[in-house]
Amino acid sequence: MVKKTDSSPYDGATMLNVLWLSFFFLAFIAALWQWLSGTNPEVFSELVAAAFEMANLSVEIAIGLIGLMALWLGLFRIAEHGGLMAVVARIMAPLFKRLMPEVPENHPALGSVTMNLAANFLGLDNAATPMGLKAMNDLQELNPDKDTATNAQILFLVLNTSSVTLLPVTIFLYRAQAGAASPADVFLPILMATSASTLVGLLSVAWMQKLQLLDRVVLAWFVGFALFLAATLSWIVSLPADLLSSRSALIGNLLLFSVIVLFLVSGVQRRLDCYSLFVEGAKEGFNVAIKIIPFLLAMLVGIGVFRASGCLDILLSGIRALVSGLGIDTGFVEALPTAFMKPLSGSGARAMMLETINTYGVDSFAGRVAATVQGSTETTFYVLAVYFGSVGIRKTRHAITCGLLADVAGITTAIVACYWFFG
């Protein structure tokens, strides 16, 4: 049995329900005011259009995931039967025995969790999502209460949404396309921000779940990771700025394809019918991608109407006035749309970042802050909707609270780091 003790006074399902309803009610109030005052007579048409657009987008995202899910779950099926996932699980068992005590040693979930976190570490977004969905399904096998998140699932989701990204290749490419003088100059601020996000996410979950982080095994892993990160960082920083982005992309793609080959080799060594196993796993990927649609639809439509109503613009104006009144520099406020959208929608945050870059310039302070925020953390509510939705979990318990704490830490650090490097 998986124990799900929760010291939080809040129920995750209630929080998600309140948040989702707030999107619509606040959007309606804002739209009604705009219509009655005559400032935007077409506001309700815009809200309906946004709702329909997001509904279509949810299906497009799920369909786009089918191919990736089929590919990676097919490869995972080979790796499982080839014994590779069991090897990975044994290596990680001492650490996850402390962080996820309810997961048995050598369970396949430990291997898939590790592969997902490694993909996030390398900035491999397309690979990370299928691996994450596989990990969530493996953890769900241990869940006695199928509609309520376990401690292990919550920890995994928070680490996933806040995972350290060593190679934010996508951010570099966006900045390069916009004509940045040095596309990778936000690398160190992003690394600082995403590290802060991961640390706060882990500490908040550990506090909620009463995990003992002052354990010699856990500390040994943390120290080892810190040394590896420092060595890698020193090597990357030594590269010329014009080579940093291309080398990052090369390393990421090389490692990704090496993982694919390693999966196949594990099957060949055991003389398995790799083709049949791949097809069997790919069928499972199709089913998982389809299950996501209702959960993704609910979240994206709520986000869409909230944005279209102008509530986000109202919030920004209030923050700008408050910051200015306190005598604090308001240069970062122009990048806050990316920060506000980041926990809600990856595509929305990306659009906000590009809009800030186009308006103020890619090498402007606001443009750099927006890019750093974009790379600081993952989209908490999107990941929550997709990952928990794929296994039918409705009661998220303290996952939202811990995920948002990690988001706040990452975004705040991103702003501070940009003032340090570019202010």
N, C-alpha and C positions, 0 to 999 in steps of 0.2 A: 504493500500500500504506500502511496505517496502522501506524505503529510503536508497539509497546506495551512499551517498556522499563519495568521496575518494580524499584526499588531496595528494595522492602519484603521482609523475610525471611519474611513470612507470605503464604500463599495465601488469597485472599478466599473461595473456595469452602470451604476447610477451616475457616476461622473461622466462616462461616455455619453449616456443618454441626455444629461443636462447640457453638455457641450454641444452635442449635435442639434438639439432643439434650439439652443441659443443662436446658432448660426441663422436659422430661419426667422426666429422672432425678432432678433436685432435687425436683420435685413429688411423685414416687413416694416418695422417702425421707421427705419431710416428712409425707406422708399416712400412710405406714406407721407412723411414730412416733405420730401422733395416734390412729390406730386401736388400736395395741397398748397405748398408755397410757390409752385410754378417754376421752380429752378430746374426741374427735369421732368417734363410731362411724360416722357417715354420710359421712365425708370422701371415700371412694371414689365414692359416689353423686354427690357434688358435683363431683368431677373429671370423671366421665363426662358429667354434665349440662353442664358448662362446655365440654367438647370438642364436644359436639353443638351447643351454642348458637353457638360460634364457627364451626363448619362451616356452619351456616345463615347466619350473618352474612356470611361471605365471599361466598356466592352473592348475598345481598341487596345487598351493596356493588357487586358486579360488575353486577348487573342495574340498579341505580340509576345506574351510570355509562353504561349503553348510550345513554340519551337524550342526556346531556351530550356523550358522545363523538361521537354521530352529528351533533349540532348543530354542534359546533366543527370537526370534520373536514370537514363539508360546507361551512362558511364558509371554512375554510382552502383547500379545493380551488378556490373562487372566487378567493381572494386570490392563490394561486399562479399560476393562469392569467391573472389580471388584472395580474400583474407587481408587486404590492405587496410580496410577500415578497422579491423580488429587490432592491427599493429598500431595504428594511430591512437586508438582508444587506450591501449595499454600504456603508451608513452605519456598520454595526458591524464591517465587515471589518478596519479597522486595529487595533481592540482584540482581536478574536478571532483575528487572525493571530498575535498574541503568546501568547494564552491557550490557543488550540486550533490549533497550527500544522499539524496533520494534516488539518484541514478546509479544502477548497479555497475560494478567494474566491468570493463570490456563490452559494455552495451554499444551497439552501433551508433546511438545518438551522440556519443562522445566524439566519434570520428567525424560525423557530419557537422557538428557544432564547430570543431576545430577547423575544418575546411572552409566553412563560411567566414569565420573570423579572420582566417588567413587571406581570403579573397578580399574582404573589406580592407585589410591592412595594406594590400597592394593596390587598392583603388579599382578593383575589377568589378564594377557595378553589375554588368550583365551576368557574370559568373556567380556573384555573391547571392543574388536573389533566389535562383533555383536551389543552391546549396542551403540557404537559410530555410526555405520551405521544406526541404528534405529533413533538415534537423528538427524543425517544429513537428513534423509528422512522426519522426522517431520518438521524440519526447512525449507526444500524445499517446503513444502505445503504453506508456507507464502511468497515464492519468486515469484514476478511478472515477473522477467526476468530469465527464467529457466536455461540459460547457463552462468549466471554471479553470482558469490558468493555474498551473502548479508553480511552486517556487523556482524550479529549474527553468521552466518556460519563461517566466518573468525575467530572471537573470539573463537568459540568452537574448531575449528581445531587447533589453536595455543595453547590453553589451553590443548588440548588433546596431542599434540606432546611434550609439555613441562611439563606435569602434575607431581606434586610431587609424588614420589613413596616411601611410608613409609616402605614397606616390599619387597625388591628386592630379593625374594626367588630364582629366576632362577640364578642370579649371584652367590649366595651362593652355589647352587648345582654344578655349573660348577667348581667353585674353590675347592669344596670338592672332586669331581671326579678327579681333577688334583693333589690331595694330599696336599692341603694347610694345614698348621699347625693350622690356625684359619680361616676357610672359611668366617666368618662374619666380619673380621677385616676391611673390606672396607665399612662397613655399614654407619658410620658417614660421610666419604668423599662423598659417594653417596648421602646421604641426603642433604649435603651442596650443592652439584652440581645441583641436581634436583630442589632444592628450588630456587637457583639463576636463573635457566632456566625458571621456572614458573614466577618469579617476573619480569624478563626482558621481557618475552613474553607478559605478561599482560600490562606492562607499554608501550611497543611499540605499541600494538593494541590500548590502550587508547589514546595515542598521535595521532595516525593516524585517529581515529574515534571521537576525541574530547570528550571522556568520562570523566566524573567528578568523579575521585576516592576519592577526599577529601570530601566525603559525609559521614554523621554520620552513615548511615546504612551500607555502604561499609566498613568503618573503624571498625564498631562493629563486622562485620563478620570476618574481617582480624585479629582483636585482639583475638576474640574467637578461631579462627583456630590456631593462634600462641600459645595460652595457651594450647589448646588440644594437639598440636604437642609437646610442651615442656613437658607436663605431660606424654605423651606416650613415648617420647624419654627417659625420666628419668627412666621409668619402664623398657624399653628394655635394656638400658645400664646396669641396675642392674643385668640382667640375666647373668649367666655364659656363656662364649663364646661358649662352646660346645653345649649349649641348644638354642642359639639364632636362628639358622637356623631352627631347628625343631619346635620351638615355633612359629616362623614367619609363617611357612608353615601351622601349625595347625590352627592358628588364621585366616589366609586367607581362607583356605578351609571351616572352620566352618562358617565364615561370608558368603561365597559364597553360601553354601547349605542352610543357614538360609534365604537368599534372595529368593531362589527358593521356599522354603516352605511358605514364606510370600506371594509370588505371588499366590500360590495355595489357601492359606487361604482366601485371598481377594475374590477369585472367589467362594469359598464354602460359605462364609458369605452371598453372594448375591444369592445363590442357582443357580449358572450358570452351563451350560453344559461345564465344563472345558475341557473335552476331545475334543469336537468339536471346541471350540475356539482355542485350542492348534494346532490342525491340520490346521485350517484356517490360523493362523499366520505362521506356518511352511512352507506352500506353498509360502507365500510372501518371506520368507528367501531364498528359492531356486532361485527365480527370481532375487533378489538383488545380490546374489553371482555370477550369470552368467553375469550380467551387468558389473562387475568389470573387466573381462578378458581383453578387448581391452586397457583400461587405464593402467592396471598393466603390460601388455605385452610391451607397448611402453616404460615405464620407466625402467623396468628390462633389456630389451635388450640393451638400451643405456648405462646403468651402467655396464653391462657385458662386452661390447666391450671396454669401457674405461679402465676397470681394466685389461683385457687381453692384451691390447696394451702396458702395462708397463708405462703408463702415471703417475700412482700413484707412482711408484718407482722413476721416474724422479723427481717428485715433492718433495718426501721425501729427496732425495739426496740434492736438492737445499736448503731445509729448514735446514738440518743438517749442511751444510757448512755455511749458514747464522748465525745460532745460535752459532756455534763454533767460527766464526769470531767476534761475539759480546762479546765473553768471558762468555757466559751463559752455564750452565750445559746442556748437550745434552741427559741426561738420559731419558727424556720424549719422545724424538723423535721416539724411537723404538715403542712407543705405538700409534703414530699418524695414522697409517693405520686404526685402529679402529675408531679414531676421524673423519677421512675423509669419511669413509664408513658409519658412523652412520646416517647422514642425508639422505643417498641415499638408503641403503638397510639394513634391520635388520639382515637377514641371512648373508649378506656380512660382516657386522660389527662383528657379532658373530664369523664368521670364522676367521676374522683378530685377534680378541681377543684370540681365542684358539691357533692360530698360534704363537702369541706373548708369550703366557703362555708356550707353548711347547718348544719354542726356548730359552727363557730366564729364565724360571722357574716361577711357580705360585706365589711364595713369593718374586720374584725379584721386583725391583722398577717398571720396565717396565710392568711386569705382573699385578701389582696392579693398575697402572695407566690405563691400558687397561680395566680392570674389572670395574673401577670407571667410566670411560668414557662410557662404555657400559650401565651402569645404570643411566647415567646422564640425558638422554633425549630420546625421541622417534625418529623414522625415518621419518623426515619431508616429503621427497618426496614420500616415500611409502604411508604414511597416506594420503597425498594430492591426490595421484593417486587413492587410494582405496576409500576414503570417498567422494571426489568430483566426481570421476568417477561413483560411485554408483547412483548418481542423475543427471549425465550428465553435470556437470559444467565444462566449458572450460576456462572461464575468472576468474582467481583466485585473481585478484587485488593485494592487499598488503599482502596476506596470506604468500607467499614465503618469502618476505622480513622480516616480523615479526617472522616467524618460524625459519629462519636462524639466526636472532639475538639471539633468545632464545637458539639455538644450540651452538652458539659461547660462550654465557655466561655460559652455563652448562659445556661445554668441558674445557673452561679456568679455571673455578672454580674447576673442577675435578683435573686438573694438579696441581693447587696451593694447594689444600687440601692434595693431596698425598705428596707433598714436606713438608707440615706441619706435617703430621702424620708419614710418612715413610722416608722422605729425610734425 
